[in-house]
């Protein structure tokens, strides 16, 4: 179980792994008035974008990794890994951690 901290709308991470290279990764939250928010990661080439959620925050895990918190349209919190390929975990309203993690969107 990962603990999350430092919620923010933008982050620049040095030495991000990109193939056999290490590059600067720029994470930020894109907002659309009708669709909501989504996370974007720019390294080299075309930006990687997640689907829209109600709210999104970039956070640090206590394991030293970068994660994306998404408050979904259904009310649960989806946590994506920084590579934006896989979901790390989902926190539902009945989870004891929900209230604490939900505050990161305030």
PEVEN-V364151 format. One record per backbone hydrogen bond with DSSP energy under -1.0 kcal/mol. NH is the residue of the N-H (numbers start at 1). CO is the residue of the C=O. Records with the same first field share a line. If there is no record, write none. Layout:
BEGIN
NH->CO + CO
END
This chain:
BEGIN
5->60
8->58
11->27
13->25
16->23
18->21
21->18
23->16
25->13
26->42
27->11
28->40
29->9
30->38
32->36
36->32
37->53
38->30
40->28
41->48
42->26
48->41
50->39
53->37
54->71
55->71
57->69
58->8
59->67
60->5
61->65
62->3
64->61
67->59
68->80
69->57
70->78
71->55
72->76
75->72
77->91
78->70
79->89
80->68
81->86
82->66
84->81
88->79
89->79
91->77
95->92
98->95
101->97
102->98
103->99
104->101
105->102
106->103
END
